[in-house]
Amino acid sequence: MANVVVIGTQWGDEGKGKVVDLLSAHAKRIVRFQGGNNAGHTLVVHGERFIFHLIPSGILYPDTRCLIGNGVVVDPEVLLEEIKELVDRGIAISPEKLGLSERAHLIMPYHKAIDIAREKAKGDSKIGTTGRGIGPCYEDKVARVGIRAVDLTELDILKEKIRANLGEKNFYLTNLFGCEPLEYQSILEEYLSLSHELSPFIVDVSMELDEAMRRKENILFEGAQGTHLDVDHGTYPFVTSSNPVAATACIGAGIGPKGLGSIVGIVKAYTTRVGSGPFVSELTDDAGNYLQERGQEFGATTGRRRRCGWLDLVAVGYSVRINGINHLAITKLDVLTGLDPINLCIAYEYQGRRLESVPAKLSALYNCNPVYEEIDGWKEDISGARAFEELPKNVQTYVRRIEEFVGVPVSIISVGSGREDTIFCKNPFDDTTA
């Protein structure tokens, strides 16, 4: 048995979907353990493009079983739309193929209404939420008034929870934000219909994973977003509403810490982020435009243009420490082709002091300047490389410098968008030291 956790080391959008898809070939079960449909994982398989928001990226393999853990907040309508889209494309989705944790919390219409109203009211101070109700749903979870997937199987409880919550939410929406109230009957009818469609998928994910581990099956845990969007460890308050770090795989799937094995940190070869917040290595010049255009940097969920900058190794090193990463996967290395020189951010400068880690104080982070190390670029097309030795010397130097700086070996290198455009230096499932 080998278990692998895949997480992002930056602000999300690192290319986790592709890596999860590749590693799924070696796993029996793939588990999404946190976040919601504010995340989007894009895959290109045999020239076809797939975007997943809730269903784990490993769903495209015929012999895998995909699970949505209790740590995920689920919009039932979005999940059913995603299932339908896959079925329409010839991919069979059944309760034998996909399971939803009975303990996962459900996003309700009032969560989305509150999310949108709050962000609109913030004006220029908005944090860049996707407006999909993720944060308000997590709030209800912590406030112990959330609606869980299992409630779809107990309709009397479902009705009472919707009625009780809607009274409070409507008061909040109408009196604070001046919005129109939501109607109980329409929400009830919608979720009664959804319960009929989703109930067959609802399972005890924790029990299933325990049984799988007893059978020594390989399990892949898939995170969403990135470490620097973590509500505890990210650039707060410009963060998501959950914990995208590796330790959450235990909480969000229902397993003990000893069930984790290798931790794979995904590093985009440069840095991007969507929405507001500090970004020390951000580029607003021609190099930044080059990265944005060549890398097609638009959010898979929102379509928003991503901000681009040089690779921030301070941020990556921080993520290595927080997550206990022992494998790196570098993605979009091919996008850097044609840039010369290339800069690596190896430290921050703040008020005359050199900082080696990301400060928690937002006012300091906003005023940090990057300390760069210059690396020679390359012009060769690297998309055909299938072994590390086939990469041009300057590309090898770039990868080795990343390894040296953060102290973790690079096990996977993506040199293009397709499954086949990948160099495997080491398979994390074969790591017996984890």
Order of alpha helices (4+ residues) and beta strands (2+ residues): beta-alpha-beta-beta-beta-beta-beta-alpha-beta-beta-alpha-alpha-alpha-alpha-beta-alpha-beta-alpha-beta-beta-alpha-beta-beta-alpha-beta-beta-beta-alpha-beta-alpha-beta-beta
